[in-house]
Amino acid sequence: MSRRAWNLVQIGATALLVTFLLLPVAALALTLGWRDFLAGIRHPLLAPALRLSLTTSSSSLMLVVVLGSLVAWWVARHRGPLARAIETVTQLPAVIPPAVAGVGLLLAFGRRGLVGAFLAREGYGLAFTTPAVVLAEAFVSAPFFIQAAIAAFRRVDENLLIVARTLGATPFRTFVRVALPLSAPTLIAGAAMSWARSLGEFGATLLFAGNLTGRTQTLPLAVYTAMETDLRAAQALALIMVVVAFAVLLVLRRMAREALGA
């Protein structure tokens, strides 16, 4: 194949895929009138669902980043069957269907679940509560951050870690002052993907936390609820969700570029 033909193939494939990816988003905006959009903004489901989505997705992201960074660092610094097994386990939620994840979470943390039964005896309940939303979002979004963190930590120059230790730095200080800054761009990118996944989570949240307005109803669930009665309202809610997600991702990408430039 000639160079010209190869370039045409790449351009054609790029145009086809980009058009396919943009078309649904464009349809949300182009088929919605301004009056319908304003009506969607005033829809009673929007405010509590948006507030809950931002709160729970931020909470799940903090949980994933803190615990995931420690797990990823340990996996990246160790070799052997145990490290490989842990890495595989952390990727498992990425291939499990969300509905299956929701059933599993319910059977683990529900009132009659493996852990939930003990919590229920102590007077605590997780299922169909706001913390259940956080757990569901953390479960499905963790692999996106952990995999990126493992890859980033494995690229850290071993010589820099040795120098830090020879200068008297503790393992924790080496991790905080050397590994994290060097890996920051990739960690931020992984956190952005993890946050986006948690914001859009639907199946696991619905089955484990339910669809209770103001308590467990996130934006995707609000769109689903609105679809049953008013397509235009659902479309407006969906468009607002796209705008919020796009804005946050832009901020995170800018943070990643600044970290890379630093």
C-alpha positions in Angstrom: 0.0 0.0 0.0 1.4 3.4 -1.0 1.9 6.2 1.5 -1.0 8.2 0.0 -3.4 5.3 0.3 -2.3 4.6 3.8 -2.9 8.2 4.8 -6.4 8.1 3.2 -7.2 4.9 5.1 -6.2 6.5 8.5 -8.1 9.7 7.7 -11.2 7.8 6.7 -11.1 5.6 9.8 -10.6 8.6 12.0 -13.4 10.5 10.4 -15.7 7.5 10.7 -15.0 6.8 14.3 -15.1 10.4 15.5 -18.4 11.0 13.7 -19.8 7.9 15.3 -18.7 9.0 18.8 -19.9 12.6 18.4 -23.3 11.8 16.7 -25.2 10.7 19.8 -23.9 13.7 21.8 -24.7 16.1 19.0 -28.2 14.5 18.7 -28.8 15.4 22.4 -28.1 19.0 21.7 -29.5 19.5 18.2 -32.9 17.9 18.8 -33.6 19.8 22.0 -35.2 23.2 21.8 -34.2 26.0 24.1 -37.6 26.1 25.8 -37.4 22.3 26.5 -33.9 22.7 27.8 -35.0 25.4 30.3 -37.9 23.2 31.3 -35.4 20.4 31.9 -33.2 22.6 34.1 -36.3 23.4 36.2 -37.2 19.7 36.5 -37.5 18.7 40.2 -35.3 15.7 39.7 -32.3 17.7 38.5 -31.0 19.6 41.6 -31.0 16.7 44.1 -29.6 14.2 41.5 -26.9 16.6 40.4 -25.9 17.4 44.0 -25.9 13.7 44.9 -23.9 12.7 41.8 -21.2 15.2 42.4 -21.0 14.3 46.1 -20.9 10.5 45.7 -18.6 10.5 42.7 -16.2 12.8 44.5 -16.3 10.6 47.6 -15.8 7.4 45.6 -12.9 9.1 43.7 -11.2 10.0 47.0 -11.6 6.5 48.2 -10.3 5.0 45.0 -7.3 7.4 44.8 -6.1 6.9 48.4 -6.5 3.2 48.6 -5.7 2.6 44.9 -2.5 4.5 45.0 -1.2 2.3 47.9 -2.3 -0.9 46.2 -0.8 0.1 42.9 2.5 1.1 44.5 2.8 -2.3 46.2 1.9 -4.2 43.1 4.3 -2.1 41.0 7.2 -2.7 43.4 6.7 -6.5 43.8 7.0 -9.4 41.5 5.5 -12.9 41.8 2.2 -14.8 41.9 0.7 -12.7 44.7 1.3 -9.4 43.0 -0.1 -10.7 39.7 -3.1 -12.1 41.5 -3.9 -8.8 43.3 -3.5 -7.0 40.0 -6.0 -9.4 38.4 -8.5 -8.9 41.2 -8.3 -5.1 40.9 -9.2 -5.4 37.2 -12.1 -7.8 37.7 -14.8 -5.1 38.2 -13.9 -3.8 34.7 -15.1 -6.9 33.0 -18.1 -7.7 35.3 -21.4 -6.4 34.0 -22.7 -3.6 36.3 -25.9 -5.5 37.0 -23.9 -8.4 38.2 -21.7 -6.1 40.3 -24.9 -4.7 41.9 -26.2 -8.1 42.8 -22.8 -9.1 44.3 -22.7 -5.9 46.4 -26.2 -6.5 47.6 -25.4 -10.1 48.6 -22.2 -8.9 50.3 -23.5 -5.8 52.1 -27.3 -6.2 52.1 -29.0 -6.8 55.4 -28.7 -10.6 54.8 -25.4 -10.5 53.1 -22.0 -11.8 54.1 -20.9 -8.6 55.7 -24.3 -6.8 55.8 -25.8 -9.3 58.3 -23.1 -8.5 60.8 -23.6 -4.8 60.2 -27.4 -5.2 60.6 -26.9 -6.9 64.0 -24.8 -3.8 65.1 -27.6 -1.5 63.9 -26.0 -0.4 60.6 -27.4 -0.8 57.1 -25.7 0.0 53.8 -28.0 -1.2 51.1 -30.3 1.5 49.7 -28.4 4.4 51.3 -26.2 7.1 50.1 -23.0 5.3 51.2 -24.2 2.4 49.0 -24.0 4.7 46.0 -20.4 5.5 46.9 -19.5 1.9 47.3 -21.1 1.0 44.0 -19.3 3.8 42.2 -16.0 2.9 43.8 -16.4 -0.7 42.8 -16.9 -0.1 39.1 -14.5 2.8 38.8 -11.5 1.5 40.8 -9.9 -0.5 37.9 -9.5 2.6 35.7 -7.4 4.4 38.3 -5.5 1.4 39.7 -4.4 0.2 36.2 -3.1 3.6 35.3 -1.3 4.0 38.7 0.4 0.6 38.3 1.6 1.5 34.9 2.8 4.9 36.1 4.7 3.6 39.1 6.4 0.9 37.1 7.9 3.6 34.9 9.5 5.4 37.8 13.2 5.3 37.5 14.6 2.9 40.1 17.8 4.9 40.4 15.8 7.9 41.7 14.3 5.7 44.4 17.7 4.4 45.4 19.1 7.9 45.6 16.2 9.0 47.8 16.8 6.1 50.2 20.6 6.7 50.3 19.8 10.3 51.3 17.9 9.0 54.3 14.3 9.1 53.0 11.9 6.6 54.5 9.9 4.4 52.2 6.8 6.5 52.8 8.7 9.8 52.2 10.2 8.3 49.0 6.7 7.4 47.8 5.2 10.8 48.6 8.1 13.0 47.5 9.5 11.0 44.5 7.0 8.5 43.1 3.8 10.5 43.3 5.2 13.7 41.7 6.8 11.8 38.9 3.6 9.8 38.2 1.2 12.7 38.7 0.2 13.2 35.0 -0.8 9.6 34.6 -2.4 9.5 38.0 -4.5 12.5 37.2 -5.5 11.0 33.9 -6.5 7.7 35.6 -8.4 9.7 38.2 -10.3 11.5 35.5 -11.3 8.2 33.8 -12.3 6.7 37.2 -14.4 9.8 38.1 -16.1 9.7 34.7 -17.0 6.0 35.2 -18.4 6.7 38.6 -20.5 9.6 37.4 -22.1 7.5 34.7 -22.7 4.4 36.9 -26.2 3.0 36.6 -26.6 -0.7 36.9 -24.8 -1.4 40.1 -26.2 1.7 41.8 -29.8 0.8 40.8 -29.6 -2.8 42.2 -27.5 -2.1 45.3 -28.6 1.5 46.3 -32.0 1.8 44.6 -33.6 4.8 43.0 -34.7 7.1 45.8 -35.0 10.8 45.0 -32.5 12.9 47.1 -31.0 9.8 48.7 -29.7 7.4 46.0 -31.0 8.8 42.7 -27.9 10.0 40.8 -28.1 11.7 37.4 -28.2 8.5 35.3 -31.0 7.2 37.4 -32.8 10.6 37.1 -32.5 10.4 33.3 -34.0 6.8 33.5 -36.8 8.0 35.7 -37.6 11.0 33.5 -37.6 8.8 30.4 -40.7 7.0 31.8 -42.8 10.2 31.7 -41.1 12.9 29.7 -38.6 12.3 27.0 -37.7 16.0 26.7 -36.9 16.3 30.4 -34.8 13.1 30.2 -33.0 14.6 27.2 -32.3 17.9 29.0 -31.0 16.0 32.1 -28.8 13.9 29.9 -27.4 17.0 28.1 -26.7 18.7 31.5 -24.9 15.5 32.6 -22.7 15.7 29.4 -21.9 19.3 30.1 -20.9 18.7 33.7 -18.8 15.7 32.8 -17.1 17.5 30.0 -16.3 20.5 32.1 -14.8 18.4 34.9 -12.7 16.4 32.5 -11.4 19.5 30.9 -10.2 20.7 34.4 -8.6 17.4 35.1 -6.8 17.3 31.7 -5.5 20.8 32.4 -4.2 19.7 35.8 -2.5 16.8 34.1 -0.8 19.0 31.5 0.3 21.4 34.3 1.7 18.5 36.3 3.5 17.2 33.2 5.0 20.7 32.5 6.2 21.0 36.1 
